[in-house]
Amino acid sequence: MAKATDRAKAGHVTVATVRSREEANRLATQLEAAGIECAFVEERLTVPAGGIGQPSGGIKVQVDRSVAKRAIELLREQHDELKPTVGKLSGDRFRIALPAEGWLRTALEVGGILAAASILAAVFFLY
């Protein structure tokens, strides 16, 4: 199983950064099943100035430089297979795949929430 350290190993590259130990273990299991040895590097937790916003930190999953390309391809294949589809129940939440990322995705999500809230408000106040 992958070992956790607080420093990067020489000759190793990061193929994924995740937020939880469980996710890092899942990725390590996938990589090691394909014969790729990996290690974890735990990032230090930092809090943004003023304490406002999300703290950053995580666990880097690293592999030897010689197998990095193969590891990234394997993780991409696994990620593509796990992507939620429109209307698919994922875990305990109903998810809709949006064709956007970053601020545009956030704007679409907020717009959807506001639209749903407006409809509910209209239904409750009109009846």
N, C-alpha and C positions, 0 to 999 in steps of 0.2 A: 504494500500500500504506500501511497505517497507520504513523504515526510514533510512536516512544516518547519520552516526556519524563518529567521527574521532578515536574512540577507540573500540576495540572488546568488546562484551558483555560477561560476565562470563557465562559459560555453553553453549556457542555457538561455532560452528566450521564452518570453511570456506568450502563451497562446490564448489565454482567457483570464479575465478578472471577474470574480464573482463576489457577492456580498455575504454569503453564508458558507459555513463549513460543510453543510449537507450538500449544497450544490457543487462545491469543490470536490467532495468525495464522489459524487455522481459522475462528474467529468473524468476524474482519475480512474474510476472503474471502467468507463468506456475506452479510455486510452490504453489502459493496461490489458484489457481484453483483446485489443488489437496488437499487443506486443510492444507498446510504447511506454517506456518508463517515465514517470513525471514526479515533480516535487512541488510543494506549496511554499509561497513566500507571503507572509502575513504583512499587510501594509499597516502602518501606524494610523490610528484614528485621528483625524484633524477636524476641528470645528471651525466653520467660517467666522470671520471677524464679526464681533458683536453678538455671536451666538445665534444669528438668524440664518435659517436655511438648513439644509440637510448636511449632517456630518459625512465626510468622505472617508473611505477606507475600504478594505476588502482583502480578498485572498487571490493572489496571482497563481495561476497554474502554469508551471514551466516545464519545458521538455528540452532535450538536447538539440542543439542547433541543426544537427544532421537529419533529424526526423521532424523538424518543425513544420515543413510544408505538408507532409502526410498527416500530421496531427491536426492541423488547421482544416484540411479537407475533410477529415473524419468528423470533426466537431461541427463543421458547416452542414454536412449531410444529416447528422443527428438533429441539429437545430431545425433544418428544413422539414424533417419528418414530424417534429413536435409542434410546428407552428399551428396556432388555432385557426380554424376556418370560420367564415361568417356564420354566426348563429350556433357555434358549437359550444357545448357546456364544457368548461375547462376547470377542473377542480370543483370548487364550490361557487364559482362565478360564471355568469353568462358573458361571453366575450364576443365582440364584433371586430373583425380585422379591419383596420383602417389603412388606406393606401398612402399614408403620410408618416413622417417621423419628426421628432423635435417639436419646435414651437407650433408648427402647423397642426400636428396631431393633437397637442394640448388645446389649441383653439377650437378644433373640431369637437373634441370631447366636452369642453365647456359649453359650446353652442348646443350640443345635444342635450346636455343636462338642463340648460336654460329652456330649451324648447319643451322638454318633458315637464318641467316645473310649471311652465306657462299653461300647458294643456290641463294639468291637474288643477291648477288654480282656477281656470275657467270653469271646469266641471264642478268643483266644489262651491264656487261663489254663484254660479248661475242656477244651481238646483237647490 
